[in-house]
Amino acid sequence: MDVSYYKQTHDFATKGTAPAGVFVFPSDAGIATSEASSVGRWFQGFIGDQDKWSKSFKKSMERMALFGNDKGTMADCTDAIAKL
């Protein structure tokens, strides 16, 4: 579930806890609770709402395609990140 990231990051930022094996970047924790702009509310809006996230992701991918980004040429770099 893609929205787990948002809850885990917000929980870390507000409670100081993260599930075993989950690393939270300090910058992400800051965004998750930001009150300086609408970013924090936007981030929190995805917590527990897979449908909202999926619609937003689809719209973003469509925008990227308009700028010449071909999702067929994108590479999965998940394995480049060290496992905790």
N, C-alpha and C positions, 0 to 999 in steps of 0.2 A: 504494500500500500504506500503510494508516494507521499501521502500527507503525514506519515509517521514522523518524518523529518521535522515538520513544523511543530508538532507537539513536543517531541524530544528536545528540540532547540529551545522552545519557550520554557519548558519545565526546567532546563538547565539554567536559563537566564534568571528565572524567578525563584527557583527552589535550590539551585546548586546541585541538582541530581541528574544523572543520565544513566540509561541502561548500560549494563556491562558491554564493553566492546564498542560503545558509541563515543566518538570524539566530537566535540562541538567547538568550532572556531570562535574565538572571542568576537570577531566581527559579526558573525551570524547571530550570536547571542545579543549583541547590541542592536542589530536590526529588528530582532524579534520583539523587543520591548521599547523601541524608539517612540518617543512622543514628540520629537522635533518636527516630524512631518507625518504624512499619511502612511508611510512605509510600515510602521509597526502595526497599524490596524489592518493593512493589506496582508501582511505576513500572518497575523493571528486569524484572519478570515479563512485561511486554508486549513486550520486545525479541525480535524474530524470531518472535513467536507471534500471528499474525493471528487464528487461531481463538479464542484466549483473549480477545483484545481485542474481537472481534465479539460474543462471548457477553456480555461485561461491558457493552458499549455497548448492546446490545439490552435487557438487564436495567435499565440506567439510564434508557433512554428509556421503558420501561414504568412505572418509578417516577414519572418526570416527568409522564406522562399521568395517573396517579392524583391528582396535585396540580393538575390542570387545564391543563397545558401541552399544546397541540395542535400536533403536529409539522407539520401542514398549514399552520399560520400562521407558522411560523418562516421567517426570511429568511436567505439566504446572504449573509454580509457579507465574503466573501473579497476582493472587489474594493476594499474599504475599506482594506485593508492595503497599504502602499506596496511596490512591487516593488523588490528589492535589485539 
